[in-house]
Each structure stands twice: as structure tokens, then as C-alpha cells.
């Protein structure tokens, strides 16, 4: 085997080794970034759900509670449905 062929063989082997190492580290970095991204998205979703829950608890429930009292204006005293024959 000529010297040029041996050099090319060693260079190809070294390139493949470094490529494998680079792929391994890139894969780990991408996994970590994906995990951080997923946690960030989940945090945003949880914050949105909490905001909707707080709004409902603070604004909607009291409004319905005032309408559901028996002495509220506009509400009839007889709330039982008529009996069907």
C-alpha cells in the first residue's frame, strides 16, 4: 500500500472518530435543550391555566353566586318544574 493511501486511510479513520464524538455531544446538547424547552412550555401552560382558574374564582363565581341567592331580583320563588301528566 502506498504512503498516500495510508495517509488517506488514517485521515478517514480520524475523521470518522471525531464525527462520532461530535454526534454524541451534539445529541446530548440537543436532548438538554429539548428538555428545557418542554419544561418552559409546560410552565407557560400551567401559568395560563392558573390565570384562568383565578379569574373564574375571583370574577365569575361571585357573579353567579349573587344570582343564585333566593332573594335576588328577577328570580321566581317557585323554582320547581311543573309536573307532567
WOWO-V335890 format. One line per field, one symbol per residue. burial: 1 if it has 9 or more other C-alpha atoms within 8 Angstrom, else 0. A space follows every 10 residues. Layout:
# WOWO-V335890
burial: ???
This chain:
# WOWO-V335890
burial: 0000010000 0000000000 0000000000 0000000000 0000000000 0000111001 1100000000 0100000000 00000
